[in-house]
Structure formats: structure tokens, C-alpha cells
Amino acid sequence: MKSRKLITTKIYARTWRKFLASSKFDIEEARGNLTVCGEFNFACDPEAAYIVLNSYDCPTHIATWEFTYKNNLSWEFYHDWISQKSEKAEFMRKIMAHSENCTKSSAKEEDWSKGFLTCDSYAMAAAVDDTFVTDAINCVVGVELNGTLTRGMMVLDTLGKLQRKHKVCVMTKCDRDKLKFLLMEALR
């Protein structure tokens, strides 16, 4: 009987692995940068995120942690960006020094330190340039307020279960060259 259970379990595990490999399921999604699956701003104040996403009807672009992670910029670009000869670049160099040091010190532990993540800049680029976002999921979103492991996690409602009208633009792809241009211009 034990060997039968073992064989069944192995077949089930193999089938599950094939399903994961062949489906659009992305095992890397829902990662956090503050909690297990909570992005900093949402995890610090989930109630505020909930209110903003449920109370406002204005166009809303969301650059998730996973999106910024997958669309990071090179450290070479970062150094070119803050090395421009301007007062704005000097100011940015000073305020980014702490973040740069923290990223370098966690480079061995954190996979996200392989590129420059300018999280809020993606949302700003989407707000000022309609052509920046090249692919997105437009759907209703919610924020988990009670979960033990998922408090502060944004949930995409692609099935319409939340029965709300306001949809947000959750970015999935962007024009990184356009982002670089906008960032460089901002510090000239």
C-alpha cells in the first residue's frame, strides 16, 4: 500500500510540474520587498492603499514591484544619470546615496539588486507619456487587509468578482528607452 501511495504522489507531482511549466502561471509573481508578498508602500499602510484604490475614479497606473524588478535599468545607466553636470543631478546623487549603499550591501542576499529599480518613476512616466506603457492588464484591484501572510497584497480581479467599475492599468511592459530619456531629461 505504501508503494502505491508513493507512486501516486510522484505521478501527481510530475503532472503538477508539467502544468506549471506549460501554463501562464508565474512562480515569481507576488513577491514582496518588505514582507513575504507585500510591496513597501502597500505593506506599510494597507488601509491607505485600499482607500485610494477604492475611492478614486481618476486614471490609475500601477507599477508593481514585480514589474519594476523585471524592467530594471542597468547600474551603468544609473551612474550616467546621476553623473550629469547639473544641480538637479547633484541633488539626486545625494538623495540616492543611501539607497545605493543599501542596495550594494544587500547584493549578495537579494536578487533585485542586479539592476537599478526606480519604482515611482515608472508610474510617473505612464502619467506624463501615454506611449510609455506598451502592455498592461486593465482590471479592478483590491488590497488584502486581514491576511496573515498576504496583508497589504494587491489582488487583481480579472474575473469581475469585486463588482466595481473603476479599473486600473497594471503595467506589464514598457518602453525602457523612453524611461531612460525622461529620467535623463529630468536632471538636465
Steps between C-alpha positions, in 0.01 A plus 500: 500500500786741582660454158164569330465832688859589415446429129175701499673789675789497251260495203300786652818703564622441141160600359496815714850596385394453135193717562712777652752481217235513227262756650526876535545453874802702609657370818692828543192721527367617835843557648547772755774744576391557860296195597468159338271642231450864596647790307635776727230766449210255522644302792578814705144631478258251341198705610626805311559291187153351539338845529686640199418202277136488611413869524653668196377477142789684334730315257728283713825340383664245725861392465518192721816387674516203261468733200781730614714197585454356150554840334798618702755734350871429488731631769704653217197710402446598863857633530472688169169646621627635832836609353348766276641847559202677655372607841208257460738209439710602801185509715390157371847356560481612864150373570562169319829429683326324790290280270804414291697398811213289631467327165872430479509363855215258426631397157604155619164434666251663265451413135334839434830683546617389153354816346391852587136507611344842476154387606300824512651624173314234301162627623604860434615412147160340434326813629694741277535289184212289367736294283728390785290196600515242221292229671280494807223318681196723543293371786351571839744454787462445871730511800505222760454648848466189717734227376773362721739458206331725245411818691578793270502289185329639193265251335401521133132430437504387137173309548289795621419342837542827693224659288660843481514726195835678533777308329868580536787451258743246647811535286657184358733643232646840425734689272817506710680727254224756548539471879874556469438805283249646746731439796800656324294804397369545855854560630634722219 
